[in-house]
Amino acid sequence: MRREGYELMVSQPQVIFKEGPNGEKLEPYEELVIDLDEAYNGPVIEELGRRGGRMQDMGPAGEGRMRLEYVIPSRGLIGYRSQFLTDTRGTGILNHNFAHYGPYAGAFKGRTSGVLIAQDPGQTNTYALFYLQERGALLLPPGVPVYGGQVVGLHSRGNDIIVNPSKAKKLTNIRTTAADEKLFLTPPLALTLEAALELINQDELVEVTPKNIRLRKRILDHNERKRVEKLRGQGLEG
């Protein structure tokens, strides 16, 4: 569809729930098998526990390697593959298959990091991005058009913040040593469609165009988004 010139908005993948014989809520579970270096056991076990996984077995899988077997809700694996590769430094192997439907495991905490959200339409520049990269990982290089509500980076903390990636340096007639310093940017994260779908939260979308893959908030207007978040926190969304 991208080759034909279509533009799409894609939301986070969702599992299909079922209703049990007594009216209870059921969700799909997966059998998960992981091979990894012993040194990375701790972060992986901690993260799988946070995602509702229950360990079934743990044992050696060769010299310096371990094998972990889990039963985990399918929801818990959404967005986990990129986190798993980070936690194992790219050396882990992860396989999973559908097992059965079981009792609903409750709400899970989503992505642990917040995002940097563009304040207004504009074009990114080196000066603004240089100071933004101190707050987290950037998703865009300089010279790229952005719009209000677009996600331009991942915050190093858990909350979302509104930033101005188009902020230009104020010009003065005073020359200083600092003015001559070069600004160096860390290369932005290059997201594939699969990685972007794993990364987003429920209140975000992946914008897919023939030439670009962008992340954005579902609600672009900042004030409206805050209002909806407040209602959601009070259980009044609708």
N, C-alpha and C positions, 0 to 999 in steps of 0.2 A: 504493500500500500504506500510505503514511503517512496518507492521508485516511481509510482504513479502520481506523486505530488500531493498526497493526502497529508493532513496534519491531525494528530490524534492527542487526546488526553487520556492517560492511563492511571488508574488508581491502584492502591496496594492490593495484592492478591488476598482473597478471602476464602475461608473454608466453608463447606456446606454442613450446616447443623441438621440434626434429625431429632424427632420427638420419640421418646421411648414408650414402651407399652403402658407405663403408669403416668405418662405426661411429662416425664423428666427430660431435660435437655441433654442430648448426646452430641459428641464431636468425634472426628476421626483421630486415631492414634497411629503412630508410625514406629516400626522397629528400626532402631538406629545403631549402626556399627561404626566405630571410629578406631583407626590405627594412628598412633602419634608417638613422638618422642616422650620419654618419661619426664623430661624437664618441663613439659607444657601441660602436664596433667591438671595441676591446680586451677589455672584460669578456665580451662575447658569444663571441668566438673562444676565449678562455681557458676559458670554461665548457663550450663544445661539445667542446673537446679533452679536457677531463676526463671527459666523458660518452662518449668513444669515437668522436666524429665525425671524418670525414676530409673536408677541404675539396676540392671539385672545381673551383670557379671563384669569383672575386671580381671585381666590376667596378662602375662607376657606375650609378646608377638614378635619375638626375635631379639637380637642384641640391642639393648637400649630402647626398645619400643614396647608400647603397651596397647592392649585392645580393650575398648570400653563398649559395652552393650547396654542400650537404653530402650525404654518405651517412653515415648514423648508425644504430646499433642501435636498434630500437624501445624497448628498455629505457632507453636514454639520454634519451628524450623524456618518460618518466613523471615527472611533477612538475616539468617544466621551464617550462611556460607561465607560471606565476606568477613564477618567477625571471626569465624573459625580459622580462616587462612591467616588473619592477622595474629591471632593468639598462638598459632603453631608455626609462625614464620614461614608459611607456605609448605611445610613438610608433612602436614596431616592429611589423612585420607578419610572421607566421610561418605557413607552409603546409607540409604534408608528406603524402606518399602512400607506400603500401607499394611497395617496389622488388623485393626478392628475399630468399631465405634464404641466409645466408652463415656463415662460420666463427664460432664462439663467441668473443666479444671479451674474455672474462675478467670479473672482478668489478669493479664500479664503486663508488666511494664514494657513499653516500646523502646525505641532507640534511646540510648542513654545520653546522647549529646543533642543539644538544641541546634538551631540553624541561624544563619545570618540572612536577614531579609532586606532586600533593596527598598529604600524609602520612596523614591520617586523615579520616574523615567529619566534616562540619561545614558551616558557611555562610561564604562569603567576606565580608570586611568591608573598609572603606576603610583602616583603620589597617594591616592586614597587606598589602593590595595596594599601598599607597603605597611600602612598602619593597621589595616584590618587583619593582616595575616598574624598579628600578635594575638588575636582573639580566637583563631581557629584555622582550619584548613580551607583554602579557597577552591572554588569550583570553576572560576572564570579567569582568563588572562586579561591584560589591558586591551582597550580598544574594542570592547564588545558592547553592543546596545543592551540595556536592561530595562525592565519596567517595574513599577511598584508592586510588591507582593512576590517578586521572583526570588528564589533562594540562590544566594551567591556564594555561600560557604557553610561549613559546619562549625558551630560554636564549640569551644573547648569545655564549656559548662553545659548543664542540663536545660537551660532556658533559651528561648528564642529571643533575639534582639533585632531591632530595626537599625540598619546602617545606611550610610551614603557612599557607595562605591564610586560615585562620580564627583566626589568633592575635589575641587581644584585647589592648587596651592595659591595662596594670596601673594600677589606680587607687590614688592616695595622697591624704593629706590636706594635701599641700603644693602650693600654687599657684605656677606658674612662668610666665614669658613664653612659653616654648616650648609649654606646654600649650594656649595660646590660638591657636596658629598653625593655619590651615586647611590641610587636606591635599588636594592637587589630583591627580587621576588622569588619565593619558593614556587616551583612549577605547580600549577593547579591539578586537582584530581581529575583524571580522565575517566568519565563514567560511560560504561556501555549500557544498553537498554536493560539488560538483566541486573547489573549492579545498581542502577537507579531504582528499579522496582523493589529491590531488597532494602534499599536505603530509606525510602520515604515512610512517613507515618500516615495515619488514617486521614489527617487533615491536610495532606499534601497530594500533589499530582505530578506525574511525569508528562511533560509536553514533548511530543515526538514530531519532528518536522523532517522534510527530506534532507536537511543539512545539519540539524542540531538536535540535541537532547538536553532539555532544560528541566529544572525542578521549580515548582511554584506552590504557593499555598492555594487551597481550594477557594478561599475567600481572599481576594486581592486587597480590598480596602482594609486598612489597619484598624480603624475604629469599629467597623462592622465585625471584624474577626475577634476583637477583644470582647465585644458584646456577646457574641455567640459562645466564646470560651467561658465567660462568666455564667451564662445560662446553663451551659453544659455542666459546670461545676456545681450548680444548684439543682441539677436534675430536671431542668425546665426546658430543654431544647425541644423545638418542634415548630 
